[in-house]
Amino acid sequence: MEPDAQLVQGCLRGEGPAWEELVRRHTRRVFNLCYRFTGNPTEAEDLSQEVFLRIYRTLSSYRPAYGAFPTWLTSVARNLLVDHYRRTRRDRVLRHPMAFSAAGRF
């Protein structure tokens, strides 16, 4: 079993150090993904925290037989980022209405 899968099992048993190690191992990957998506380091930090909260809540759905933990984590992060994009679309339109209307989106 891969080391991440062993850590997931530890997390599911309630072992705090296992969760800390998972977060430590993957913080950079998650932050970089969030930063590439937002271009804003503060927003990327906030979204990274949201990603890890979602990972923690859905950890029991990870199945090592279907793929590596980093792949699953990236999928969860990507889905959260898409949700964030959809939620904040209206705010982006209101901040930059000319950019959207000039592009023919209205």
LOZA-754538 format. One record per atom (N, C-alpha, C): x, y, z; residue number from 1; atom name. Coordinates in steps of 0.2 Angstrom, whole numbers. Layout:
N
+-------+-------+-------+-----+-------+
:     u :     v :     w : num : atome :
+-------+-------+-------+-----+-------+
:     X :     Y :     Z : NUM :    CA :
...
+-------+-------+-------+-----+-------+
end
This chain:
106
+-------+-------+-------+-----+-------+
:     u :     v :     w : num : atome :
+-------+-------+-------+-----+-------+
:     4 :    -6 :     0 :   1 :     N :
:     0 :     0 :     0 :   1 :    CA :
:     4 :     6 :     0 :   1 :     C :
:     3 :    11 :    -4 :   2 :     N :
:     7 :    17 :    -5 :   2 :    CA :
:     6 :    21 :     2 :   2 :     C :
:    12 :    25 :     3 :   3 :     N :
:    12 :    29 :    10 :   3 :    CA :
:     6 :    33 :    11 :   3 :     C :
:     3 :    37 :     6 :   4 :     N :
:    -2 :    41 :     7 :   4 :    CA :
:    -9 :    37 :     9 :   4 :     C :
:    -9 :    31 :     6 :   5 :     N :
:   -15 :    27 :     7 :   5 :    CA :
:   -15 :    25 :    15 :   5 :     C :
:    -9 :    23 :    17 :   6 :     N :
:    -8 :    21 :    24 :   6 :    CA :
:   -10 :    27 :    28 :   6 :     C :
:    -8 :    33 :    26 :   7 :     N :
:    -9 :    39 :    30 :   7 :    CA :
:   -17 :    40 :    30 :   7 :     C :
:   -20 :    39 :    25 :   8 :     N :
:   -27 :    40 :    25 :   8 :    CA :
:   -31 :    35 :    29 :   8 :     C :
:   -28 :    29 :    29 :   9 :     N :
:   -31 :    24 :    34 :   9 :    CA :
:   -30 :    26 :    41 :   9 :     C :
:   -24 :    29 :    43 :  10 :     N :
:   -23 :    32 :    49 :  10 :    CA :
:   -28 :    38 :    51 :  10 :     C :
:   -29 :    42 :    46 :  11 :     N :
:   -34 :    47 :    47 :  11 :    CA :
:   -41 :    45 :    49 :  11 :     C :
:   -43 :    40 :    45 :  12 :     N :
:   -49 :    37 :    46 :  12 :    CA :
:   -50 :    33 :    53 :  12 :     C :
:   -44 :    31 :    56 :  13 :     N :
:   -44 :    29 :    63 :  13 :    CA :
:   -44 :    34 :    68 :  13 :     C :
:   -43 :    40 :    66 :  14 :     N :
:   -43 :    46 :    71 :  14 :    CA :
:   -36 :    48 :    73 :  14 :     C :
:   -31 :    46 :    69 :  15 :     N :
:   -24 :    48 :    71 :  15 :    CA :
:   -22 :    55 :    68 :  15 :     C :
:   -22 :    59 :    73 :  16 :     N :
:   -20 :    66 :    71 :  16 :    CA :
:   -14 :    67 :    67 :  16 :     C :
:    -8 :    64 :    69 :  17 :     N :
:    -2 :    65 :    66 :  17 :    CA :
:    -2 :    62 :    58 :  17 :     C :
:    -7 :    58 :    57 :  18 :     N :
:    -7 :    55 :    50 :  18 :    CA :
:   -10 :    61 :    46 :  18 :     C :
:   -15 :    64 :    48 :  19 :     N :
:   -18 :    70 :    45 :  19 :    CA :
:   -13 :    76 :    44 :  19 :     C :
:   -10 :    77 :    49 :  20 :     N :
:    -4 :    82 :    48 :  20 :    CA :
:     1 :    81 :    43 :  20 :     C :
:     3 :    74 :    43 :  21 :     N :
:     7 :    72 :    38 :  21 :    CA :
:     4 :    73 :    31 :  21 :     C :
:    -2 :    71 :    30 :  22 :     N :
:    -5 :    71 :    23 :  22 :    CA :
:    -5 :    79 :    21 :  22 :     C :
:    -7 :    83 :    26 :  23 :     N :
:    -7 :    90 :    24 :  23 :    CA :
:     0 :    93 :    22 :  23 :     C :
:     4 :    91 :    26 :  24 :     N :
:    11 :    93 :    25 :  24 :    CA :
:    14 :    91 :    18 :  24 :     C :
:    12 :    85 :    16 :  25 :     N :
:    15 :    82 :    10 :  25 :    CA :
:    11 :    86 :     4 :  25 :     C :
:     5 :    88 :     5 :  26 :     N :
:     1 :    90 :    -1 :  26 :    CA :
:     0 :    98 :    -1 :  26 :     C :
:     2 :   101 :     4 :  27 :     N :
:     0 :   108 :     4 :  27 :    CA :
:     3 :   112 :    -2 :  27 :     C :
:     9 :   111 :    -4 :  28 :     N :
:    12 :   115 :    -9 :  28 :    CA :
:     8 :   113 :   -16 :  28 :     C :
:     6 :   107 :   -17 :  29 :     N :
:     2 :   105 :   -23 :  29 :    CA :
:    -4 :   109 :   -23 :  29 :     C :
:    -8 :   108 :   -18 :  30 :     N :
:   -14 :   112 :   -17 :  30 :    CA :
:   -14 :   119 :   -18 :  30 :     C :
:    -9 :   122 :   -15 :  31 :     N :
:    -8 :   129 :   -15 :  31 :    CA :
:    -7 :   131 :   -22 :  31 :     C :
:    -2 :   128 :   -26 :  32 :     N :
:     0 :   130 :   -32 :  32 :    CA :
:    -6 :   129 :   -37 :  32 :     C :
:   -10 :   124 :   -36 :  33 :     N :
:   -16 :   123 :   -41 :  33 :    CA :
:   -21 :   129 :   -39 :  33 :     C :
:   -22 :   131 :   -33 :  34 :     N :
:   -27 :   136 :   -32 :  34 :    CA :
:   -24 :   143 :   -34 :  34 :     C :
:   -17 :   144 :   -34 :  35 :     N :
:   -14 :   150 :   -36 :  35 :    CA :
:   -14 :   151 :   -43 :  35 :     C :
:   -13 :   145 :   -47 :  36 :     N :
:   -14 :   145 :   -54 :  36 :    CA :
:   -21 :   147 :   -56 :  36 :     C :
:   -26 :   145 :   -53 :  37 :     N :
:   -33 :   146 :   -54 :  37 :    CA :
:   -35 :   153 :   -53 :  37 :     C :
:   -32 :   156 :   -47 :  38 :     N :
:   -34 :   163 :   -45 :  38 :    CA :
:   -30 :   168 :   -47 :  38 :     C :
:   -23 :   167 :   -47 :  39 :     N :
:   -18 :   172 :   -48 :  39 :    CA :
:   -17 :   177 :   -42 :  39 :     C :
:   -20 :   175 :   -36 :  40 :     N :
:   -20 :   179 :   -30 :  40 :    CA :
:   -18 :   175 :   -24 :  40 :     C :
:   -12 :   176 :   -21 :  41 :     N :
:   -10 :   172 :   -16 :  41 :    CA :
:   -14 :   172 :   -10 :  41 :     C :
:   -18 :   177 :    -8 :  42 :     N :
:   -22 :   177 :    -2 :  42 :    CA :
:   -28 :   173 :    -4 :  42 :     C :
:   -31 :   173 :   -10 :  43 :     N :
:   -37 :   169 :   -11 :  43 :    CA :
:   -35 :   162 :   -12 :  43 :     C :
:   -29 :   161 :   -15 :  44 :     N :
:   -26 :   154 :   -15 :  44 :    CA :
:   -25 :   151 :    -8 :  44 :     C :
:   -23 :   154 :    -3 :  45 :     N :
:   -23 :   152 :     3 :  45 :    CA :
:   -29 :   150 :     6 :  45 :     C :
:   -34 :   154 :     5 :  46 :     N :
:   -41 :   153 :     8 :  46 :    CA :
:   -44 :   147 :     4 :  46 :     C :
:   -43 :   146 :    -2 :  47 :     N :
:   -46 :   141 :    -6 :  47 :    CA :
:   -42 :   134 :    -4 :  47 :     C :
:   -36 :   135 :    -3 :  48 :     N :
:   -32 :   129 :    -1 :  48 :    CA :
:   -35 :   126 :     6 :  48 :     C :
:   -36 :   130 :    11 :  49 :     N :
:   -40 :   128 :    17 :  49 :    CA :
:   -46 :   125 :    15 :  49 :     C :
:   -50 :   128 :    11 :  50 :     N :
:   -57 :   125 :     9 :  50 :    CA :
:   -55 :   118 :     6 :  50 :     C :
:   -50 :   117 :     2 :  51 :     N :
:   -49 :   111 :    -1 :  51 :    CA :
:   -47 :   105 :     4 :  51 :     C :
:   -43 :   107 :     9 :  52 :     N :
:   -41 :   102 :    14 :  52 :    CA :
:   -47 :   101 :    19 :  52 :     C :
:   -52 :   106 :    20 :  53 :     N :
:   -58 :   104 :    24 :  53 :    CA :
:   -62 :    99 :    20 :  53 :     C :
:   -63 :   100 :    13 :  54 :     N :
:   -67 :    95 :     9 :  54 :    CA :
:   -63 :    89 :     9 :  54 :     C :
:   -57 :    88 :     9 :  55 :     N :
:   -53 :    82 :     9 :  55 :    CA :
:   -55 :    78 :    15 :  55 :     C :
:   -54 :    82 :    21 :  56 :     N :
:   -55 :    79 :    27 :  56 :    CA :
:   -62 :    76 :    28 :  56 :     C :
:   -67 :    80 :    25 :  57 :     N :
:   -74 :    77 :    26 :  57 :    CA :
:   -76 :    72 :    21 :  57 :     C :
:   -72 :    71 :    16 :  58 :     N :
:   -73 :    66 :    11 :  58 :    CA :
:   -68 :    60 :    11 :  58 :     C :
:   -64 :    60 :    15 :  59 :     N :
:   -58 :    56 :    15 :  59 :    CA :
:   -60 :    48 :    15 :  59 :     C :
:   -66 :    47 :    18 :  60 :     N :
:   -68 :    40 :    17 :  60 :    CA :
:   -70 :    38 :    10 :  60 :     C :
:   -71 :    42 :     6 :  61 :     N :
:   -73 :    40 :    -1 :  61 :    CA :
:   -67 :    39 :    -5 :  61 :     C :
:   -61 :    40 :    -3 :  62 :     N :
:   -55 :    38 :    -7 :  62 :    CA :
:   -54 :    31 :    -7 :  62 :     C :
:   -53 :    28 :   -13 :  63 :     N :
:   -51 :    21 :   -14 :  63 :    CA :
:   -45 :    20 :   -18 :  63 :     C :
:   -40 :    18 :   -14 :  64 :     N :
:   -33 :    17 :   -17 :  64 :    CA :
:   -33 :    12 :   -23 :  64 :     C :
:   -38 :     8 :   -24 :  65 :     N :
:   -38 :     3 :   -30 :  65 :    CA :
:   -40 :     7 :   -36 :  65 :     C :
:   -43 :    13 :   -35 :  66 :     N :
:   -45 :    17 :   -41 :  66 :    CA :
:   -40 :    22 :   -43 :  66 :     C :
:   -34 :    23 :   -39 :  67 :     N :
:   -29 :    28 :   -41 :  67 :    CA :
:   -25 :    31 :   -35 :  67 :     C :
:   -20 :    34 :   -37 :  68 :     N :
:   -16 :    37 :   -31 :  68 :    CA :
:   -19 :    43 :   -28 :  68 :     C :
:   -17 :    44 :   -22 :  69 :     N :
:   -20 :    49 :   -17 :  69 :    CA :
:   -19 :    56 :   -21 :  69 :     C :
:   -13 :    57 :   -23 :  70 :     N :
:   -13 :    64 :   -26 :  70 :    CA :
:   -18 :    65 :   -32 :  70 :     C :
:   -19 :    60 :   -36 :  71 :     N :
:   -24 :    61 :   -41 :  71 :    CA :
:   -31 :    62 :   -39 :  71 :     C :
:   -33 :    59 :   -33 :  72 :     N :
:   -39 :    60 :   -30 :  72 :    CA :
:   -40 :    67 :   -27 :  72 :     C :
:   -34 :    69 :   -24 :  73 :     N :
:   -34 :    75 :   -21 :  73 :    CA :
:   -35 :    81 :   -26 :  73 :     C :
:   -31 :    80 :   -31 :  74 :     N :
:   -32 :    85 :   -37 :  74 :    CA :
:   -39 :    85 :   -40 :  74 :     C :
:   -42 :    80 :   -40 :  75 :     N :
:   -49 :    80 :   -43 :  75 :    CA :
:   -54 :    84 :   -38 :  75 :     C :
:   -53 :    82 :   -31 :  76 :     N :
:   -57 :    86 :   -26 :  76 :    CA :
:   -55 :    93 :   -27 :  76 :     C :
:   -49 :    95 :   -27 :  77 :     N :
:   -47 :   102 :   -27 :  77 :    CA :
:   -50 :   105 :   -34 :  77 :     C :
:   -49 :   102 :   -39 :  78 :     N :
:   -52 :   105 :   -46 :  78 :    CA :
:   -59 :   106 :   -45 :  78 :     C :
:   -63 :   101 :   -43 :  79 :     N :
:   -70 :   102 :   -42 :  79 :    CA :
:   -72 :   108 :   -37 :  79 :     C :
:   -68 :   109 :   -32 :  80 :     N :
:   -70 :   114 :   -28 :  80 :    CA :
:   -68 :   121 :   -31 :  80 :     C :
:   -63 :   121 :   -35 :  81 :     N :
:   -61 :   127 :   -39 :  81 :    CA :
:   -66 :   129 :   -44 :  81 :     C :
:   -69 :   124 :   -47 :  82 :     N :
:   -74 :   125 :   -52 :  82 :    CA :
:   -80 :   128 :   -49 :  82 :     C :
:   -82 :   125 :   -43 :  83 :     N :
:   -88 :   127 :   -39 :  83 :    CA :
:   -87 :   135 :   -37 :  83 :     C :
:   -81 :   136 :   -35 :  84 :     N :
:   -79 :   143 :   -33 :  84 :    CA :
:   -80 :   148 :   -39 :  84 :     C :
:   -77 :   146 :   -45 :  85 :     N :
:   -78 :   150 :   -51 :  85 :    CA :
:   -85 :   151 :   -52 :  85 :     C :
:   -89 :   146 :   -52 :  86 :     N :
:   -96 :   147 :   -53 :  86 :    CA :
:  -100 :   152 :   -48 :  86 :     C :
:   -98 :   151 :   -42 :  87 :     N :
:  -101 :   155 :   -37 :  87 :    CA :
:   -99 :   163 :   -38 :  87 :     C :
:   -93 :   164 :   -40 :  88 :     N :
:   -90 :   171 :   -40 :  88 :    CA :
:   -91 :   174 :   -47 :  88 :     C :
:   -94 :   171 :   -52 :  89 :     N :
:   -94 :   173 :   -58 :  89 :    CA :
:   -98 :   180 :   -58 :  89 :     C :
:  -103 :   181 :   -55 :  90 :     N :
:  -107 :   187 :   -54 :  90 :    CA :
:  -103 :   192 :   -52 :  90 :     C :
:   -99 :   191 :   -47 :  91 :     N :
:   -94 :   196 :   -44 :  91 :    CA :
:   -89 :   199 :   -49 :  91 :     C :
:   -86 :   194 :   -53 :  92 :     N :
:   -81 :   196 :   -58 :  92 :    CA :
:   -85 :   200 :   -63 :  92 :     C :
:   -91 :   198 :   -65 :  93 :     N :
:   -95 :   202 :   -70 :  93 :    CA :
:   -96 :   209 :   -68 :  93 :     C :
:   -98 :   210 :   -62 :  94 :     N :
:   -99 :   216 :   -59 :  94 :    CA :
:   -93 :   221 :   -58 :  94 :     C :
:   -87 :   218 :   -57 :  95 :     N :
:   -81 :   221 :   -56 :  95 :    CA :
:   -78 :   224 :   -63 :  95 :     C :
:   -80 :   220 :   -68 :  96 :     N :
:   -77 :   221 :   -75 :  96 :    CA :
:   -82 :   221 :   -80 :  96 :     C :
:   -88 :   224 :   -80 :  97 :     N :
:   -93 :   223 :   -85 :  97 :    CA :
:   -91 :   225 :   -92 :  97 :     C :
:   -87 :   229 :   -93 :  98 :     N :
:   -85 :   231 :  -100 :  98 :    CA :
:   -81 :   225 :  -103 :  98 :     C :
:   -77 :   222 :  -100 :  99 :     N :
:   -73 :   216 :  -102 :  99 :    CA :
:   -78 :   211 :  -105 :  99 :     C :
:   -83 :   209 :  -101 : 100 :     N :
:   -88 :   204 :  -103 : 100 :    CA :
:   -92 :   206 :  -109 : 100 :     C :
:   -95 :   213 :  -108 : 101 :     N :
:   -99 :   215 :  -114 : 101 :    CA :
:   -95 :   216 :  -120 : 101 :     C :
:   -89 :   218 :  -120 : 102 :     N :
:   -85 :   219 :  -126 : 102 :    CA :
:   -84 :   212 :  -129 : 102 :     C :
:   -83 :   207 :  -125 : 103 :     N :
:   -82 :   200 :  -128 : 103 :    CA :
:   -88 :   197 :  -131 : 103 :     C :
:   -94 :   200 :  -130 : 104 :     N :
:  -100 :   198 :  -133 : 104 :    CA :
:  -103 :   193 :  -129 : 104 :     C :
:  -102 :   193 :  -122 : 105 :     N :
:  -105 :   188 :  -118 : 105 :    CA :
:  -112 :   190 :  -115 : 105 :     C :
:  -114 :   196 :  -117 : 106 :     N :
:  -120 :   198 :  -115 : 106 :    CA :
:  -125 :   200 :  -121 : 106 :     C :
+-------+-------+-------+-----+-------+
end
